[in-house]
């Protein structure tokens, strides 16, 4: 037994011991304790395959210790509910669980490790607080990121069993949210997203994200990607949350009125003139009071007559302070209205209102689902362009190997209930361009063994390999067979046959790989 395997087994026992110690202090049933131990065992058993396939994942130690923390600190009760019991009434229609965060209690419809893990993360959800300037997206984006993270966190249990990789689309709670979160992981890195979500600092999440995306992919793609994510997140949120829908409808009405105000320039100028006159009159009145001791005393008495005892102005100097603040506020009103006389400020304000209204254009429409899918396809096209940038920047063999795995993983993400990325006709052209670019880079950097000197034949075989669920691509072998009219490429996972590809157009003279011999597709580096 090598040192790595020995160390892995040691850690496995250590994590198991940690969990057992936590469970000693928990009033869980025997069934729940066994379910938690089984969950941890399955994670341990599947994590290396998960890491191999996906590439961008948490360190296993961090991942498991986080689960142990949630069980220890956040779970007072975990209850497997029998159908028909009173607790089932708390479940949302169609839901398999209910999480009561106030009482730190989880209710499960049935014992299932993946479902249990999802509820552990649900009970640990953290509200992402955004600045008031992100008012329109603050709730929708927080919900999308939290849900996406929870779905991502259970992937190791949901799709891996220690022997194979099987994406179970029916067990993905929200297909669209999952895809967007996977986009963000590959664009930003999982550490960046985790640090944003779990930091205790008051930070501008959006600004940090914008800055990183601009640095890596440029301003145009950053604006396009974030705008599409915001629009999709709003649609997802209002489809589930009537209170948020009402709030955003009110916001939309306010924005529309403000835009109408700006668009009627004659009315706007008259309004600005009136507001400024009123402000100047108030300033003049305040100045008269401040410069006349008698008027100041009269104002002091007049204001105090209308105030409750606990809210009295306690001195003339206190009134002077209040009047100066009121004067300053009126000056700010004049200054803010004067800005609209500056053409540059006027255009910026108008553009900003139009952009905010664009984010809300679907909230009271009838084509929300159709538009959500349209935005999602546009988002994937922008994502693919950013992936191309990653390929162009890659210089090392290891980078290319990781990108091959990442592209294969991306191909197999579900974009609808029934279709994976690789199946979507709207992305066919962009995906083929992306795959060919990466395959060429892989051959240029001598990552892959040459099959033939025909580029199209190489592309066809490798592109098919990038749609398989063979866990280790380094284990993929190709065996060429010549039929009467076509070339057949048999793909193997080690020595186990996976699939065949028939290639009708090829030049036998350009074949490099030996016929009938099983050859690994990756070079030994």
RODO-2510 file (C-alpha; in nm, 4 decimals, decimal comma):
residues 525
     n   res          X          Y          Z
     1     x     0,0000     0,0000     0,0000
     2     x     0,1508     0,3381    -0,1027
     3     x     0,1791     0,6375     0,1327
     4     x    -0,1036     0,8346    -0,0387
     5     x    -0,3551     0,5519     0,0091
     6     x    -0,2416     0,4960     0,3669
     7     x    -0,2804     0,8681     0,4415
     8     x    -0,6263     0,8681     0,2802
     9     x    -0,7394     0,5755     0,4968
    10     x    -0,6010     0,7460     0,8073
    11     x    -0,7985     1,0620     0,7278
    12     x    -1,1091     0,8552     0,6607
    13     x    -1,0930     0,6989     1,0057
    14     x    -1,0162     1,0395     1,1578
    15     x    -1,3221     1,2055     0,9990
    16     x    -1,5377     0,9133     1,1036
    17     x    -1,4114     0,9467     1,4631
    18     x    -1,4804     1,3223     1,4579
    19     x    -1,8371     1,2633     1,3422
    20     x    -1,8967     0,9944     1,6038
    21     x    -1,7792     1,2327     1,8774
    22     x    -2,0181     1,5009     1,7511
    23     x    -2,3055     1,2508     1,7420
    24     x    -2,2420     1,1501     2,1046
    25     x    -2,3728     1,4945     2,2039
    26     x    -2,6704     1,4938     1,9661
    27     x    -3,0183     1,3646     2,0397
    28     x    -3,0541     1,2000     1,6984
    29     x    -3,2206     0,8677     1,6357
    30     x    -3,0077     0,5625     1,5552
    31     x    -3,1357     0,5782     1,1958
    32     x    -3,0283     0,9403     1,1583
    33     x    -2,6837     0,8732     1,3074
    34     x    -2,6335     0,5786     1,0722
    35     x    -2,7480     0,7937     0,7786
    36     x    -2,4912     1,0620     0,8671
    37     x    -2,2125     0,8043     0,8973
    38     x    -2,3163     0,6477     0,5663
    39     x    -2,3186     0,9930     0,4035
    40     x    -1,9649     1,0636     0,5206
    41     x    -1,8436     0,7220     0,4027
    42     x    -1,9895     0,7757     0,0547
    43     x    -1,8327     1,1213     0,0285
    44     x    -1,4947     0,9788     0,1225
    45     x    -1,5353     0,6992    -0,1296
    46     x    -1,6353     0,9263    -0,4208
    47     x    -1,4373     1,2458    -0,3647
    48     x    -1,1276     1,1612    -0,5681
    49     x    -1,3382     1,0722    -0,8732
    50     x    -1,5288     1,3967    -0,8248
    51     x    -1,2043     1,5958    -0,8088
    52     x    -1,0682     1,4162    -1,1166
    53     x    -1,3766     1,4885    -1,3264
    54     x    -1,4505     1,8468    -1,2267
    55     x    -1,1038     1,9890    -1,1501
    56     x    -1,2258     2,3027    -0,9719
    57     x    -1,3461     2,1736    -0,6354
    58     x    -1,2879     2,2365    -0,2655
    59     x    -1,0003     2,0604    -0,0967
    60     x    -1,1502     1,7423     0,0521
    61     x    -1,0340     1,8306     0,4035
    62     x    -1,2038     2,1718     0,3869
    63     x    -1,5184     2,0206     0,2369
    64     x    -1,5626     1,7490     0,5003
    65     x    -1,4690     1,9686     0,7947
    66     x    -1,7337     2,2180     0,6830
    67     x    -1,9967     1,9420     0,6897
    68     x    -1,8859     1,8414     1,0408
    69     x    -1,9089     2,2065     1,1515
    70     x    -2,2676     2,2360     1,0258
    71     x    -2,3731     1,9162     1,2017
    72     x    -2,2080     2,0282     1,5250
    73     x    -2,3164     2,3946     1,5293
    74     x    -2,6373     2,4186     1,3269
    75     x    -2,8314     2,0940     1,3785
    76     x    -3,0283     2,0476     1,6985
    77     x    -3,2612     1,7897     1,5449
    78     x    -3,2743     1,5824     1,2288
    79     x    -3,6043     1,3987     1,1944
    80     x    -3,7057     1,1441     0,9342
    81     x    -4,0805     1,2035     0,9038
    82     x    -4,3256     0,9264     0,8393
    83     x    -4,5815     1,0046     0,5693
    84     x    -4,9064     1,1257     0,7251
    85     x    -4,7460     1,2750     1,0372
    86     x    -4,8214     1,6352     1,1428
    87     x    -4,4749     1,7572     1,0458
    88     x    -4,5437     1,6770     0,6775
    89     x    -4,7879     1,9700     0,6698
    90     x    -4,4864     2,2044     0,6965
    91     x    -4,3377     2,0726     0,3723
    92     x    -4,3847     2,2849     0,0610
    93     x    -4,5873     2,1150    -0,2090
    94     x    -4,3670     1,8614    -0,3880
    95     x    -4,0777     1,9107    -0,1449
    96     x    -3,8920     1,6207     0,0148
    97     x    -3,7691     1,8200     0,3147
    98     x    -3,8392     2,1102     0,5476
    99     x    -3,5721     2,3194     0,7207
   100     x    -3,6621     2,5214     1,0300
   101     x    -3,3657     2,7551     1,0747
   102     x    -3,5094     2,9199     1,3857
   103     x    -3,5125     2,5869     1,5684
   104     x    -3,2108     2,4392     1,3818
   105     x    -3,4241     2,1423     1,2832
   106     x    -3,4288     1,9365     0,9627
   107     x    -3,7246     1,7217     0,8557
   108     x    -3,6667     1,4607     0,5844
   109     x    -3,9381     1,2796     0,3911
   110     x    -3,7202     0,9699     0,3628
   111     x    -3,3633     0,8585     0,4525
   112     x    -3,1338     0,9583     0,1662
   113     x    -2,7713     1,0713     0,2000
   114     x    -2,7844     1,3226    -0,0864
   115     x    -3,1075     1,4791     0,0403
   116     x    -2,9653     1,4959     0,3929
   117     x    -2,6506     1,6697     0,2700
   118     x    -2,8580     1,9255     0,0772
   119     x    -3,0602     2,0113     0,3889
   120     x    -2,7422     2,0506     0,5942
   121     x    -2,6288     2,3202     0,3526
   122     x    -2,9774     2,4754     0,3457
   123     x    -2,9725     2,5186     0,7226
   124     x    -2,6347     2,6924     0,6877
   125     x    -2,7471     2,9387     0,4160
   126     x    -2,6028     3,2859     0,4576
   127     x    -2,7782     3,6011     0,3400
   128     x    -2,5553     3,7923     0,0988
   129     x    -2,5988     4,1577     0,1880
   130     x    -2,5621     4,3936    -0,1060
   131     x    -2,5353     4,7712    -0,1018
   132     x    -2,8553     4,9725    -0,1579
   133     x    -2,7348     5,0628    -0,5083
   134     x    -2,7926     4,6953    -0,5995
   135     x    -3,1486     4,7161    -0,4700
   136     x    -3,3086     4,5419    -0,7695
   137     x    -3,0958     4,2264    -0,7503
   138     x    -3,0089     4,2008    -0,3818
   139     x    -3,2618     3,9283    -0,2952
   140     x    -3,2663     3,7436    -0,6285
   141     x    -2,8872     3,7192    -0,6564
   142     x    -2,8431     3,6116    -0,2954
   143     x    -3,0985     3,3329    -0,3463
   144     x    -2,9360     3,2213    -0,6725
   145     x    -2,5843     3,2039    -0,5251
   146     x    -2,6959     3,0241    -0,2075
   147     x    -2,9064     2,7697    -0,3963
   148     x    -2,6354     2,7199    -0,6585
   149     x    -2,3759     2,6585    -0,3894
   150     x    -2,6010     2,4072    -0,2124
   151     x    -2,6656     2,2161    -0,5358
   152     x    -2,2943     2,2191    -0,6133
   153     x    -2,2056     2,0955    -0,2652
   154     x    -2,4094     1,7759    -0,2997
   155     x    -2,2755     1,6875    -0,6453
   156     x    -2,0141     1,4480    -0,5076
   157     x    -2,2904     1,2349    -0,3544
   158     x    -2,5502     1,2904    -0,6228
   159     x    -2,3396     1,2033    -0,9285
   160     x    -2,0556     0,9821    -0,8012
   161     x    -2,0678     0,6487    -0,6211
   162     x    -1,7019     0,5482    -0,6113
   163     x    -1,7256     0,3490    -0,9366
   164     x    -1,8803     0,5722    -1,1999
   165     x    -2,0063     0,9198    -1,2833
   166     x    -2,3763     0,9527    -1,3536
   167     x    -2,5410     1,2953    -1,3710
   168     x    -2,8930     1,2560    -1,2364
   169     x    -3,0860     1,5511    -1,3743
   170     x    -3,4008     1,4594    -1,1784
   171     x    -3,2096     1,5109    -0,8527
   172     x    -3,0896     1,8618    -0,9442
   173     x    -3,3352     2,0925    -0,7608
   174     x    -3,2950     2,3855    -1,0027
   175     x    -3,1378     2,3148    -1,3436
   176     x    -3,0924     2,6811    -1,4452
   177     x    -2,9486     2,7901    -1,1108
   178     x    -2,7016     2,5011    -1,1179
   179     x    -2,5797     2,5887    -1,4683
   180     x    -2,5238     2,9539    -1,3793
   181     x    -2,3349     2,8581    -1,0624
   182     x    -2,1130     2,6201    -1,2643
   183     x    -2,0498     2,9049    -1,5109
   184     x    -1,9365     3,1243    -1,2210
   185     x    -1,7094     2,8539    -1,0771
   186     x    -1,5244     2,8161    -1,4069
   187     x    -1,5110     3,1921    -1,4684
   188     x    -1,4091     3,3039    -1,1192
   189     x    -1,2762     2,9957    -0,9394
   190     x    -1,4434     2,8251    -0,6463
   191     x    -1,2196     2,9928    -0,3864
   192     x    -1,3225     3,3387    -0,5082
   193     x    -1,6946     3,2569    -0,4843
   194     x    -1,6623     3,0862    -0,1448
   195     x    -1,4673     3,3819    -0,0047
   196     x    -1,7360     3,6225    -0,1236
   197     x    -2,0230     3,4221     0,0221
   198     x    -1,8653     3,3256     0,3537
   199     x    -1,6642     3,6336     0,4469
   200     x    -1,7652     3,8192     0,7633
   201     x    -1,6449     4,1504     0,6181
   202     x    -1,8767     4,4167     0,4752
   203     x    -1,7654     4,4227     0,1130
   204     x    -1,8980     4,5202    -0,2279
   205     x    -1,9477     4,1712    -0,3745
   206     x    -2,0585     4,3017    -0,7126
   207     x    -1,7631     4,5389    -0,7535
   208     x    -1,5125     4,2663    -0,6630
   209     x    -1,6759     4,0270    -0,9108
   210     x    -1,6831     4,2906    -1,1844
   211     x    -1,3163     4,3757    -1,1284
   212     x    -1,2060     4,0109    -1,1504
   213     x    -1,4137     3,9388    -1,4594
   214     x    -1,2922     4,2555    -1,6332
   215     x    -0,9327     4,1657    -1,5537
   216     x    -0,9700     3,8127    -1,6945
   217     x    -1,2193     3,8588    -1,9796
   218     x    -1,2618     4,2301    -2,0556
   219     x    -1,5347     4,4840    -1,9862
   220     x    -1,7729     4,3944    -2,2710
   221     x    -1,8083     4,0276    -2,1755
   222     x    -1,8240     4,1179    -1,8065
   223     x    -2,1181     4,3531    -1,8610
   224     x    -2,2951     4,1021    -2,0840
   225     x    -2,2470     3,8089    -1,8454
   226     x    -2,3508     3,9933    -1,5288
   227     x    -2,6512     4,1602    -1,6915
   228     x    -2,7804     3,8224    -1,8137
   229     x    -2,7233     3,6601    -1,4733
   230     x    -2,9117     3,9433    -1,3014
   231     x    -3,2089     3,9128    -1,5391
   232     x    -3,2275     3,5348    -1,5033
   233     x    -3,1939     3,5511    -1,1236
   234     x    -3,4828     3,8010    -1,1032
   235     x    -3,7090     3,5779    -1,3144
   236     x    -3,6236     3,2711    -1,1030
   237     x    -3,6866     3,4653    -0,7810
   238     x    -4,0228     3,6203    -0,8701
   239     x    -4,1537     3,2873    -0,9965
   240     x    -4,1172     3,1576    -0,6396
   241     x    -4,1557     3,4717    -0,4288
   242     x    -4,4709     3,6836    -0,4624
   243     x    -4,3510     3,9336    -0,1989
   244     x    -4,0341     4,0047    -0,3967
   245     x    -4,2348     4,0309    -0,7173
   246     x    -4,4580     4,2957    -0,5568
   247     x    -4,1547     4,4885    -0,4308
   248     x    -3,9933     4,4895    -0,7754
   249     x    -4,3185     4,5930    -0,9441
   250     x    -4,3297     4,8939    -0,7096
   251     x    -3,9660     4,9717    -0,7901
   252     x    -4,0422     4,9465    -1,1611
   253     x    -4,3269     5,1970    -1,1288
   254     x    -4,1006     5,4457    -0,9482
   255     x    -3,8269     5,4083    -1,2113
   256     x    -4,0741     5,4515    -1,4975
   257     x    -4,2086     5,7745    -1,3477
   258     x    -3,8551     5,9075    -1,2985
   259     x    -3,7645     5,8208    -1,6589
   260     x    -4,0817     5,9892    -1,7890
   261     x    -3,9855     6,2962    -1,5866
   262     x    -3,6422     6,3066    -1,7503
   263     x    -3,7725     6,2459    -2,1013
   264     x    -4,0005     6,5541    -2,0956
   265     x    -3,7228     6,8160    -2,0944
   266     x    -3,9534     7,1177    -2,0854
   267     x    -4,1406     6,9808    -1,7860
   268     x    -3,8103     6,8800    -1,6234
   269     x    -3,6605     7,2303    -1,6565
   270     x    -3,9761     7,3900    -1,5139
   271     x    -3,9738     7,1396    -1,2270
   272     x    -3,6055     7,2033    -1,1544
   273     x    -3,6687     7,5790    -1,1562
   274     x    -3,9605     7,5423    -0,9137
   275     x    -3,7664     7,3110    -0,6782
   276     x    -3,4661     7,5477    -0,6749
   277     x    -3,6881     7,8511    -0,6031
   278     x    -3,8537     7,6687    -0,3147
   279     x    -3,5145     7,5646    -0,1786
   280     x    -3,3761     7,9203    -0,2078
   281     x    -3,6834     8,0602    -0,0304
   282     x    -3,6327     7,8117     0,2547
   283     x    -3,2631     7,9062     0,2763
   284     x    -3,3538     8,2767     0,2904
   285     x    -3,6072     8,2096     0,5662
   286     x    -3,3498     8,0080     0,7636
   287     x    -3,0862     8,2819     0,7190
   288     x    -3,3273     8,5472     0,8510
   289     x    -3,3991     8,3377     1,1603
   290     x    -3,0313     8,2606     1,2231
   291     x    -2,9363     8,6307     1,1937
   292     x    -3,2131     8,7638     1,4183
   293     x    -3,2102     8,6687     1,7879
   294     x    -3,5793     8,7533     1,8331
   295     x    -3,6863     8,5433     1,5327
   296     x    -3,4677     8,2609     1,6623
   297     x    -3,6449     8,2623     1,9981
   298     x    -3,9865     8,2746     1,8268
   299     x    -3,8916     7,9757     1,6101
   300     x    -3,7682     7,7910     1,9187
   301     x    -4,1007     7,8397     2,0956
   302     x    -4,3083     7,7650     1,7858
   303     x    -4,1357     7,4343     1,7185
   304     x    -4,1474     7,3208     2,0796
   305     x    -4,5230     7,3879     2,1003
   306     x    -4,5798     7,1073     1,8474
   307     x    -4,3393     6,8584     2,0050
   308     x    -4,3963     6,5961     2,2721
   309     x    -4,2060     6,6435     2,5962
   310     x    -3,9518     6,3710     2,5181
   311     x    -3,8785     6,5315     2,1802
   312     x    -3,8366     6,8990     2,2798
   313     x    -3,5546     7,1133     2,1379
   314     x    -3,3543     7,1615     2,4551
   315     x    -3,1737     7,4896     2,3758
   316     x    -3,1346     7,7757     2,1251
   317     x    -2,7967     7,6352     2,0243
   318     x    -2,9648     7,3002     1,9524
   319     x    -3,2154     7,4820     1,7263
   320     x    -2,9288     7,6597     1,5500
   321     x    -2,7722     7,3236     1,4773
   322     x    -3,1050     7,1913     1,3407
   323     x    -3,1523     7,4977     1,1181
   324     x    -2,8000     7,4690     0,9768
   325     x    -2,8673     7,1047     0,8883
   326     x    -3,1925     7,2052     0,7174
   327     x    -3,0061     7,4782     0,5278
   328     x    -2,7413     7,2297     0,4167
   329     x    -3,0112     6,9896     0,2952
   330     x    -3,1705     7,2623     0,0793
   331     x    -2,8305     7,3485    -0,0693
   332     x    -2,7847     6,9806    -0,1567
   333     x    -3,1276     6,9832    -0,3248
   334     x    -3,0188     7,2784    -0,5415
   335     x    -2,6883     7,1093    -0,6214
   336     x    -2,8551     6,7791    -0,7158
   337     x    -3,1032     6,9531    -0,9455
   338     x    -2,8291     7,1626    -1,1059
   339     x    -2,6588     6,8374    -1,2096
   340     x    -2,9450     6,7704    -1,4510
   341     x    -2,8446     7,0850    -1,6402
   342     x    -2,5131     6,9124    -1,7206
   343     x    -2,5764     6,7120    -2,0438
   344     x    -2,3278     6,4411    -1,9428
   345     x    -2,4920     6,3825    -1,6038
   346     x    -2,8386     6,3938    -1,7619
   347     x    -2,7478     6,1242    -2,0173
   348     x    -2,5783     5,9045    -1,7530
   349     x    -2,8825     5,9254    -1,5239
   350     x    -3,1223     5,8496    -1,8083
   351     x    -2,9085     5,5545    -1,9263
   352     x    -2,8906     5,4160    -1,5733
   353     x    -3,2700     5,4309    -1,5365
   354     x    -3,3142     5,2542    -1,8702
   355     x    -3,0690     4,9802    -1,7662
   356     x    -3,2517     4,9258    -1,4372
   357     x    -3,5850     4,9067    -1,6171
   358     x    -3,4354     4,6583    -1,8623
   359     x    -3,3529     4,4283    -1,5693
   360     x    -3,7185     4,4399    -1,4689
   361     x    -3,8742     4,4075    -1,8124
   362     x    -3,9873     4,0469    -1,7530
   363     x    -4,1431     4,0731    -1,4075
   364     x    -4,4966     4,1490    -1,5254
   365     x    -4,4816     3,9722    -1,8621
   366     x    -4,6241     3,6441    -1,9848
   367     x    -4,3070     3,5112    -2,1499
   368     x    -4,0865     3,4735    -1,8439
   369     x    -3,9912     3,1097    -1,9066
   370     x    -3,9254     3,1692    -2,2763
   371     x    -3,7152     3,4785    -2,2066
   372     x    -3,5261     3,3028    -1,9253
   373     x    -3,4160     3,0332    -2,1700
   374     x    -3,3229     3,2941    -2,4308
   375     x    -3,1038     3,4771    -2,1767
   376     x    -2,9525     3,1457    -2,0646
   377     x    -2,8440     3,0597    -2,4201
   378     x    -2,6918     3,4077    -2,4618
   379     x    -2,5096     3,3592    -2,1310
   380     x    -2,3624     3,0296    -2,2526
   381     x    -2,2416     3,1903    -2,5754
   382     x    -2,0641     3,4583    -2,3719
   383     x    -1,9257     3,1900    -2,1373
   384     x    -1,7876     2,9927    -2,4337
   385     x    -1,6078     3,3059    -2,5578
   386     x    -1,4490     3,3472    -2,2141
   387     x    -1,3496     2,9773    -2,2210
   388     x    -1,1756     3,0461    -2,5544
   389     x    -0,9749     3,3192    -2,3792
   390     x    -0,8668     3,0652    -2,1164
   391     x    -0,7432     2,8347    -2,3933
   392     x    -0,5566     3,1130    -2,5725
   393     x    -0,3801     3,2148    -2,2501
   394     x    -0,2845     2,8565    -2,1531
   395     x     0,0851     2,7789    -2,1988
   396     x     0,1486     2,4675    -1,9900
   397     x     0,0481     2,1060    -2,0568
   398     x    -0,1201     2,0794    -1,7176
   399     x    -0,3405     2,3788    -1,7997
   400     x    -0,4545     2,2130    -2,1220
   401     x    -0,5287     1,8843    -1,9473
   402     x    -0,7426     2,0706    -1,6926
   403     x    -0,9234     2,2580    -1,9707
   404     x    -0,9988     1,9312    -2,1525
   405     x    -1,1581     1,7965    -1,8343
   406     x    -1,3453     2,1236    -1,7754
   407     x    -1,4824     2,1313    -2,1292
   408     x    -1,5916     1,7690    -2,1012
   409     x    -1,7674     1,8499    -1,7704
   410     x    -1,9312     2,1580    -1,9239
   411     x    -2,0587     1,9528    -2,2204
   412     x    -2,2498     1,7289    -1,9794
   413     x    -2,4209     1,9961    -1,7647
   414     x    -2,7983     2,0075    -1,8072
   415     x    -2,9400     2,3285    -1,9560
   416     x    -3,2999     2,2036    -1,9625
   417     x    -3,4772     1,9145    -1,7903
   418     x    -3,3862     1,6861    -2,0824
   419     x    -3,0941     1,8474    -2,2687
   420     x    -2,7285     1,8798    -2,1812
   421     x    -2,5083     2,1579    -2,3176
   422     x    -2,3685     1,9223    -2,5828
   423     x    -2,7211     1,8523    -2,7148
   424     x    -2,8383     2,2091    -2,7605
   425     x    -2,8599     2,3028    -3,1271
   426     x    -2,8364     2,6767    -3,0426
   427     x    -2,4806     2,6181    -2,9114
   428     x    -2,3605     2,3612    -3,1682
   429     x    -2,1515     2,6003    -3,3777
   430     x    -1,9900     2,7751    -3,0779
   431     x    -1,9096     2,4450    -2,9060
   432     x    -1,7470     2,2969    -3,2168
   433     x    -1,5281     2,6075    -3,2553
   434     x    -1,4316     2,5861    -2,8872
   435     x    -1,3524     2,2142    -2,9011
   436     x    -1,1411     2,2472    -3,2161
   437     x    -0,9456     2,5359    -3,0622
   438     x    -0,8708     2,3331    -2,7481
   439     x    -0,7820     2,0152    -2,9405
   440     x    -0,5409     2,2098    -3,1627
   441     x    -0,3766     2,3617    -2,8533
   442     x    -0,3524     2,0142    -2,6988
   443     x    -0,1713     1,8842    -3,0077
   444     x     0,0503     2,1949    -3,0313
   445     x     0,1651     2,1390    -2,6716
   446     x     0,2003     1,7631    -2,7306
   447     x    -0,0623     1,6654    -2,4734
   448     x    -0,2350     1,4151    -2,7038
   449     x    -0,1047     1,1350    -2,9227
   450     x    -0,1622     1,1922    -3,2925
   451     x    -0,4232     0,9605    -3,4439
   452     x    -0,3958     1,0842    -3,8012
   453     x    -0,2499     1,3785    -3,9883
   454     x    -0,6037     1,4701    -4,0885
   455     x    -0,7238     1,7434    -3,8549
   456     x    -1,0950     1,6716    -3,9086
   457     x    -1,0569     1,3023    -3,8202
   458     x    -0,8602     1,3839    -3,5043
   459     x    -1,1218     1,6419    -3,4073
   460     x    -1,4119     1,4032    -3,4586
   461     x    -1,2572     1,1309    -3,2399
   462     x    -1,1418     1,3641    -2,9604
   463     x    -1,4732     1,5549    -2,9595
   464     x    -1,6547     1,2255    -2,9071
   465     x    -1,4191     1,1390    -2,6203
   466     x    -1,5060     1,4762    -2,4634
   467     x    -1,8680     1,3658    -2,4418
   468     x    -1,8024     1,0390    -2,2567
   469     x    -1,8280     0,9805    -1,8821
   470     x    -1,4976     0,7985    -1,8502
   471     x    -1,3724     0,9368    -1,5190
   472     x    -1,0011     0,9517    -1,6014
   473     x    -0,9354     1,0841    -1,9508
   474     x    -0,5740     0,9692    -1,9162
   475     x    -0,7169     0,6167    -1,9107
   476     x    -0,8861     0,6570    -2,2512
   477     x    -0,7542     0,4336    -2,5271
   478     x    -0,8363     0,4300    -2,8991
   479     x    -0,8278     0,1288    -3,1296
   480     x    -0,8592     0,1885    -3,5047
   481     x    -1,0341    -0,0622    -3,7303
   482     x    -1,0783    -0,0257    -4,1040
   483     x    -1,4072    -0,1343    -4,2560
   484     x    -1,4733    -0,1522    -4,6278
   485     x    -1,5951     0,2067    -4,6542
   486     x    -1,5185     0,3694    -4,3219
   487     x    -1,2782     0,4022    -4,0336
   488     x    -1,4032     0,2772    -3,6982
   489     x    -1,2493     0,4179    -3,3812
   490     x    -1,3223     0,2051    -3,0740
   491     x    -1,2936     0,4020    -2,7495
   492     x    -1,1922     0,2203    -2,4304
   493     x    -1,1839     0,3075    -2,0632
   494     x    -0,8659     0,1203    -1,9828
   495     x    -0,9413    -0,2230    -2,1273
   496     x    -1,3197    -0,1814    -2,1071
   497     x    -1,4985    -0,0959    -2,4314
   498     x    -1,6927     0,2329    -2,4148
   499     x    -1,8209     0,3212    -2,7639
   500     x    -1,7457     0,3161    -3,1386
   501     x    -1,7237     0,6028    -3,3862
   502     x    -1,7575     0,5480    -3,7599
   503     x    -1,5753     0,7987    -3,9799
   504     x    -1,6799     0,7823    -4,3438
   505     x    -1,4263     1,0241    -4,4942
   506     x    -1,0582     0,9621    -4,4181
   507     x    -0,7230     0,9167    -4,5878
   508     x    -0,5603     0,5861    -4,4917
   509     x    -0,2171     0,7177    -4,5883
   510     x    -0,2414     0,9881    -4,3227
   511     x    -0,3247     0,7513    -4,0347
   512     x    -0,0432     0,7563    -3,7760
   513     x    -0,1856     0,5312    -3,5030
   514     x    -0,1436     0,1579    -3,5718
   515     x    -0,4554    -0,0313    -3,6778
   516     x    -0,5789    -0,2909    -3,4318
   517     x    -0,3600    -0,1647    -3,1473
   518     x    -0,5138    -0,0052    -2,8370
   519     x    -0,3265     0,3233    -2,7820
   520     x    -0,3672     0,5715    -2,4976
   521     x    -0,4865     0,9077    -2,6264
   522     x    -0,2857     1,1080    -2,3696
   523     x     0,0921     1,1161    -2,3983
   524     x     0,2964     0,9927    -2,1025
   525     x     0,4336     1,3171    -1,9650
***
